[in-house]
């Protein structure tokens, strides 16, 4: 069973997926004339200019909800793995994929807004919705949307929750000696209080937790950098030289450097994977491009800030090993140490001896817990989409409650038992989402670019941001029913 699952995973997460992610990022970067650079100021401004309504959440809450999904164990364990398998240069390629991925993040989030719907008093949207509507409401597009929704529910609702909770349980048990059973009970109770409250409560919790924990984590890295300030030039030189094979020690693993940097960058910031658009669709905005730009910024926050914080802490304190292509160690600063959060723990211990395990455990708890919140919401949106296709009384309510029970069970189960197979199955689900979603946003690229150019032209014309509007009929965009009805209601 494991052999079959691993073979499928290796096929899905082959170099072709890396090329697809990079290619899509480059394509959207050029089509928007590198909006991720030109509109950074606009992105930050829009963070705090969003509206709220009874049906939607603010742009900032949508950003935090998306970041809750993006910032998880990958920002700590994932960065450590990239450095261990690809060397210090992998960090550069994580930055590169984040820069390019911001273009893909704009496209998928803007499309989620264009084709969103109102369901039971809440906004719903995401890849399944824009795949069906954007590709013409055909039989093919409907089955395409259902396929994406099923892959998403399996990945985020069944397989991956146990992985995140397992990371929490292991870290907290190692740091404080608390039984995994107790940890499971605490997580399930806290998570229940949030997910039974819907997107409003998830958005409010993310708005509170994500900035605080992310800020504290980055602050710790800044302190370590300041204490080791004399090593900054050497570390930066090591990163850039290793990224291009100019550092002799790592020249033999250049292929692994690029591959692991891109893989972990994509896995961490999730640009193009189709996980961020669900939260993006829930935002109350006057134009879809606003949320597209906000979600572009979330990729920067995840990789350029949080992943870089982990990378610099590890590299500046020499708290890492690097494995060569033949399995031998190129660098072995930590003999016998397992790849993962221990690298970061060792880095923090260099500043405050004995504090590393506790700090990383607390950081992992909040990072992984907010990811669980985001997983639930992503899964719920796609369960709702699937239920729309099934005729039956109260089928959606029953399915959503069943999803909650399954997700809570898998979360508790993950705390008690190692979820190695679940990781691989979850990777298959997320990888399938990435293939399906990136192909879809490339097919719908003209729609995303029309939306972008419309917003940019109104901005250049001097129209105040609050008065910028979106008219899909004028732009020749079909099946954007929500916006058509919204404009009719205004009239």
C-alpha positions in Angstrom: 0.0 0.0 0.0 2.7 2.5 1.0 4.7 1.6 -2.2 1.7 2.3 -4.4 0.9 5.6 -2.6 4.6 6.7 -2.7 4.7 5.9 -6.5 1.6 8.0 -7.1 3.0 10.8 -5.0 6.3 10.9 -6.8 4.4 11.0 -10.1 2.2 13.9 -9.1 5.1 15.8 -7.4 7.5 15.3 -10.3 9.6 18.0 -11.8 6.7 18.7 -14.3 4.7 20.2 -11.4 7.6 22.4 -10.5 7.9 23.6 -14.1 4.2 24.2 -14.2 4.3 26.3 -11.0 7.3 28.3 -12.2 5.9 28.7 -15.7 2.5 30.0 -14.4 4.3 32.4 -12.1 6.4 33.8 -14.9 3.4 34.0 -17.3 1.2 36.0 -14.9 4.1 38.2 -13.8 4.7 39.3 -17.4 1.0 39.6 -18.1 0.5 42.0 -15.2 3.8 43.7 -15.9 5.1 42.5 -12.5 2.3 43.9 -10.4 3.9 42.1 -7.4 6.6 44.9 -7.6 4.7 47.8 -9.0 1.7 47.5 -6.6 3.3 46.6 -3.3 2.1 49.9 -1.8 -1.4 49.3 -3.2 -1.4 45.8 -1.6 -0.6 47.2 1.9 -3.1 50.0 1.5 -5.9 47.5 0.5 -5.2 45.4 3.6 -6.8 48.0 5.8 -9.3 49.5 3.4 -11.6 46.5 3.0 -15.3 46.5 3.8 -17.4 44.2 5.9 -20.9 43.0 5.5 -23.3 40.4 6.9 -22.3 38.0 4.2 -18.6 38.7 3.9 -15.4 39.3 5.9 -12.9 42.1 5.6 -9.9 41.9 3.3 -7.6 41.7 6.3 -9.6 38.8 7.8 -9.5 37.1 4.4 -5.7 37.6 4.3 -5.3 36.2 7.8 -7.5 33.2 7.0 -5.4 32.5 3.9 -2.2 33.0 5.9 -3.6 30.6 8.5 -3.5 27.9 5.8 -0.2 29.0 4.3 1.7 29.4 7.6 2.1 25.9 9.2 4.6 23.2 9.9 6.1 23.9 6.4 7.5 27.2 7.7 9.5 25.5 10.3 10.0 21.8 9.4 9.7 22.5 5.6 12.5 25.1 5.6 14.7 22.8 7.6 14.1 20.0 5.1 14.9 22.2 2.1 18.2 23.3 3.7 19.1 19.7 4.7 18.3 18.2 1.3 19.3 21.2 -1.0 21.8 23.2 1.0 21.6 26.9 2.0 20.9 27.9 -1.6 17.4 26.3 -1.4 16.4 29.4 0.5 17.0 31.6 -2.5 14.8 29.4 -4.7 12.1 29.6 -2.1 12.3 33.4 -2.5 12.2 33.1 -6.3 9.1 31.0 -6.3 7.4 33.3 -3.8 8.1 36.3 -6.1 6.8 34.6 -9.2 4.0 32.8 -7.3 2.6 36.2 -6.2 1.4 36.5 -9.8 -0.4 33.2 -9.7 -1.9 34.1 -6.3 -3.4 37.2 -7.8 -5.0 35.3 -10.7 -6.6 32.6 -8.6 -7.9 35.0 -5.9 -9.3 37.5 -8.4 -11.1 34.6 -10.2 -12.5 33.4 -6.9 -14.0 36.8 -6.4 -15.3 37.1 -9.9 -17.2 33.8 -9.8 -18.2 33.7 -6.1 -21.8 33.0 -4.9 -23.9 33.8 -1.8 -25.0 30.6 0.0 -26.9 30.6 3.3 -26.0 34.2 4.0 -22.2 33.7 3.4 -20.0 34.2 0.3 -18.7 31.0 -1.2 -16.1 30.6 -4.0 -12.9 29.1 -5.1 -11.4 26.9 -7.8 -14.4 24.5 -8.1 -16.7 27.5 -8.7 -14.5 29.4 -11.2 -13.6 26.1 -13.0 -17.3 25.4 -13.6 -18.5 29.0 -14.4 -15.3 30.3 -16.0 -15.0 27.4 -18.4 -18.6 27.9 -19.7 -20.9 25.9 -17.5 -20.4 22.9 -19.7 -20.7 19.2 -18.7 -16.9 19.0 -18.9 -16.4 22.1 -16.6 -18.9 20.8 -14.1 -17.1 17.4 -13.8 -13.8 19.3 -13.7 -15.1 21.4 -10.8 -16.4 18.3 -8.9 -13.0 16.5 -9.4 -11.2 19.5 -7.8 -13.7 19.7 -5.0 -13.3 15.9 -4.1 -9.5 16.1 -4.2 -9.7 19.1 -1.9 -12.1 17.6 0.6 -10.0 14.4 0.9 -6.7 16.4 1.3 -7.8 19.2 3.7 -10.7 17.5 5.4 -9.4 13.9 5.9 -5.6 13.4 5.4 -3.8 16.6 6.4 -5.5 17.5 9.7 -3.8 14.6 11.5 -0.4 15.7 10.2 -0.7 19.2 11.6 -2.0 17.9 15.0 0.7 15.3 15.1 3.3 18.1 14.8 1.7 19.9 17.7 1.6 16.8 19.9 5.2 15.8 19.3 6.5 19.3 19.8 4.5 20.0 23.0 5.2 16.5 24.4 9.0 16.9 23.9 9.0 20.4 25.4 6.6 20.0 28.3 6.0 16.3 28.7 2.2 16.6 28.2 0.5 13.4 27.2 -0.6 13.3 23.5 -4.1 12.3 24.7 -4.5 15.5 26.7 -3.1 17.6 23.8 -5.7 15.9 21.5 -8.6 16.8 23.8 -7.5 20.4 24.1 -7.0 20.9 20.4 -10.4 19.3 19.6 -12.3 21.5 22.1 -10.6 24.7 20.9 -11.1 23.8 17.2 -14.7 22.9 17.8 -15.5 26.3 19.3 -14.1 27.9 16.2 -15.2 25.7 13.3 -18.8 25.5 14.4 -19.0 29.3 14.2 -18.5 29.4 10.4 -16.2 31.7 8.4 -17.0 34.8 10.5 -15.5 33.1 13.6 -12.7 31.6 11.7 -11.8 35.0 10.2 -12.0 36.7 13.6 -9.7 34.0 15.2 -7.2 34.2 12.4 -7.2 38.0 12.5 -6.1 37.7 16.2 -3.8 34.7 16.2 -1.9 35.0 12.9 -0.4 38.5 13.3 0.6 38.0 16.9 2.3 34.6 16.5 3.9 35.5 13.2 5.2 38.7 14.7 6.7 37.0 17.7 8.3 34.4 15.5 9.9 37.0 13.2 11.0 39.1 16.2 12.9 36.1 17.6 14.7 35.7 14.3 15.5 39.4 14.2 17.0 39.2 17.7 19.2 36.1 16.6 20.3 38.0 13.5 21.2 41.1 15.5 23.2 39.0 18.0 25.0 37.3 15.1 25.1 40.4 12.9 28.8 39.9 12.0 27.8 36.7 10.1 25.2 38.3 7.9 27.5 39.0 4.9 28.9 35.4 5.0 25.4 33.9 5.3 24.0 35.9 2.4 27.0 35.1 0.3 26.6 31.4 1.1 22.9 31.5 0.1 23.5 33.1 -3.3 26.6 31.2 -4.2 24.9 27.9 -3.2 21.8 28.8 -5.2 23.9 28.8 -8.5 26.4 26.1 -7.7 29.3 28.6 -7.1 29.9 27.3 -3.6 32.2 24.3 -4.1 30.8 22.3 -1.2 27.3 22.4 -2.7 28.0 22.4 -6.4 27.3 18.7 -6.7 23.7 19.1 -5.5 22.7 22.1 -7.6 19.7 20.1 -9.0 18.5 19.2 -5.5 19.0 22.8 -4.4 16.6 24.2 -7.0 14.2 21.3 -6.7 13.9 21.4 -2.9 13.8 25.2 -2.8 10.9 25.3 -5.4 9.1 22.3 -3.8 9.1 23.6 -0.3 8.5 27.2 -1.5 5.4 26.0 -3.4 4.3 23.8 -0.5 4.7 26.6 2.0 3.2 29.6 0.2 0.6 27.5 -1.7 0.5 30.0 -4.6 -1.4 28.4 -7.4 -2.4 25.3 -5.4 -6.0 26.5 -5.0 -6.1 26.7 -1.2 -6.1 30.5 -0.9 -9.0 31.3 -3.2 -11.6 30.0 -0.8 -10.8 32.6 1.8 -10.3 35.2 -0.9 -13.9 34.6 -2.2 -15.3 35.3 1.3 -14.0 38.9 1.4 -16.4 41.9 0.9 -14.8 44.1 -1.7 -16.0 46.4 -4.4 -13.7 44.9 -7.1 -12.2 41.4 -7.4 -8.7 42.7 -8.2 -8.5 44.2 -4.7 -8.6 40.8 -3.1 -6.2 39.5 -5.7 -3.6 42.0 -4.8 -4.1 41.4 -1.1 -3.6 37.7 -1.5 -0.5 38.3 -3.6 0.9 40.0 -0.5 0.1 36.9 1.6 2.7 34.9 -0.4 5.3 37.5 0.6 4.4 37.3 4.2 4.6 33.5 4.2 7.9 33.0 2.4 9.8 36.3 2.5 9.1 36.9 6.2 8.2 33.7 8.0 10.3 31.1 6.0 13.2 33.6 5.8 13.0 33.9 9.6 13.4 30.2 10.0 16.2 30.0 7.4 18.3 32.8 8.8 18.0 31.4 12.4 19.2 28.0 11.2 22.0 29.3 8.9 23.4 32.0 11.2 23.8 29.6 14.1 25.1 26.7 12.0 22.1 24.6 13.2 21.8 22.4 10.2 23.1 19.4 8.3 23.2 19.0 4.5 22.9 15.6 2.8 24.8 14.8 -0.4 23.3 13.0 -3.5 24.8 9.7 -2.4 23.4 9.9 1.1 26.7 11.0 2.7 26.8 14.3 4.7 28.3 17.4 3.1 27.8 19.4 6.3 27.2 17.8 9.7 26.9 20.4 12.3 24.3 18.4 14.3 25.5 14.7 14.3 22.6 12.3 14.6 19.9 15.0 14.7 16.7 14.3 12.7 15.7 16.8 10.0 13.0 19.1 11.1 12.0 21.5 13.9 15.1 20.5 16.0 17.2 22.7 13.7 15.1 25.7 14.7 15.1 24.6 18.4 18.9 24.4 18.3 19.1 27.9 16.8 16.9 29.4 19.5 18.9 27.5 22.2 22.0 29.3 20.9 20.4 32.6 22.1 18.5 31.4 25.2 19.8 27.9 26.3 17.0 25.5 27.1 14.3 27.7 25.6 14.4 26.4 22.0 12.1 23.4 22.5 9.4 25.5 24.4 9.5 28.3 21.8 9.3 26.0 18.8 6.5 24.0 20.5 4.4 27.1 21.1 5.1 28.4 17.6 4.2 25.1 16.0 1.0 24.9 18.2 -0.3 28.3 16.8 1.0 27.8 13.3 -0.5 24.3 13.0 -3.7 25.2 14.8 -4.5 28.0 12.5 -3.8 25.8 9.6 -6.4 23.3 10.9 -8.9 26.2 11.0 -8.1 27.0 7.4 -8.3 23.3 6.3 -11.8 23.1 7.7 -13.0 26.1 5.9 -11.4 25.1 2.6 -13.0 21.6 3.0 -16.4 23.1 3.9 -16.5 25.3 0.9 -15.9 22.3 -1.4 -18.4 20.1 0.5 -21.0 22.8 -0.1 -20.1 22.9 -3.8 -20.5 19.1 -4.1 -23.8 19.2 -2.3 -25.1 21.7 -4.8 -24.9 19.0 -7.4 -26.8 16.4 -5.3 -30.5 16.7 -4.9 -31.8 16.0 -1.4 -33.3 17.7 1.6 -30.8 19.2 4.1 -28.0 17.3 2.4 -25.6 20.2 2.8 -26.2 20.6 6.5 -25.7 16.9 7.1 -22.5 16.8 5.0 -21.0 19.8 6.7 -21.7 18.3 10.2 -20.2 15.0 9.0 -17.1 16.9 7.8 -16.7 18.5 11.2 -16.9 15.2 13.0 -14.4 13.5 10.6 -12.0 16.4 10.7 -12.1 16.5 14.5 -11.6 12.8 14.7 -8.6 12.9 12.3 -7.1 15.7 14.3 -7.4 13.7 17.5 -6.1 10.6 15.9 -3.1 12.4 14.5 -2.0 13.5 17.9 -1.9 9.9 19.1 -0.5 8.1 16.1 2.2 9.1 13.6 0.6 10.1 10.3 3.4 9.2 7.8 0.9 7.6 5.3 -1.5 10.5 5.9 1.3 13.0 4.9 1.8 11.2 1.6 -1.9 10.9 0.9 -2.3 14.6 1.8 0.5 15.4 -0.6 -1.3 13.5 -3.3 -4.4 15.5 -2.7 -2.7 18.9 -2.6 -0.6 18.0 -5.6 -3.7 17.0 -7.5 -5.3 20.4 -6.5 -2.2 22.2 -7.8 -2.3 20.4 -11.2 -6.1 21.0 -11.6 -6.0 24.6 -10.4 -2.9 25.9 -12.3 -4.2 24.5 -15.6 -7.6 26.2 -14.9 -6.1 29.6 -14.1 -4.0 29.4 -17.2 -7.1 28.7 -19.3 -8.9 31.6 -17.5 -5.9 33.9 -17.7 -7.6 36.4 -20.0 -10.4 36.9 -17.6 -8.0 37.5 -14.7 -6.0 40.0 -16.8 -9.2 41.8 -17.9 -10.1 42.2 -14.2 -6.6 43.5 -13.4 -6.5 46.0 -16.2 -10.0 47.3 -15.3 -8.9 48.0 -11.8 -5.6 49.5 -12.8 -7.3 51.8 -15.4 -9.9 53.1 -12.8 -7.1 53.7 -10.3 -5.1 55.6 -12.9 -8.2 57.7 -13.8 -8.2 59.0 -10.2 -11.3 57.2 -9.0 -11.2 56.8 -5.2 -10.6 53.1 -4.2 -13.9 53.0 -2.4 -15.8 54.0 -5.6 -14.0 51.6 -8.0 -16.6 49.1 -9.3 -16.6 45.9 -11.3 -19.0 45.4 -14.3 -18.4 41.9 -15.8 -20.9 42.6 -18.7 -18.9 45.6 -19.8 -15.7 43.5 -19.7 -17.3 40.7 -21.6 -17.0 38.2 -18.7 -19.8 35.7 -18.6 -21.4 33.8 -15.7 -20.2 36.3 -13.1 -23.8 36.2 -11.7 -23.0 37.6 -8.3 -21.6 40.9 -9.7 -24.4 41.2 -12.3 -27.0 41.0 -9.5 -25.0 43.3 -7.2 -24.9 46.0 -9.9 -28.7 45.6 -10.6 -29.4 46.0 -6.9 -27.4 49.2 -6.9 -29.4 50.6 -9.8 
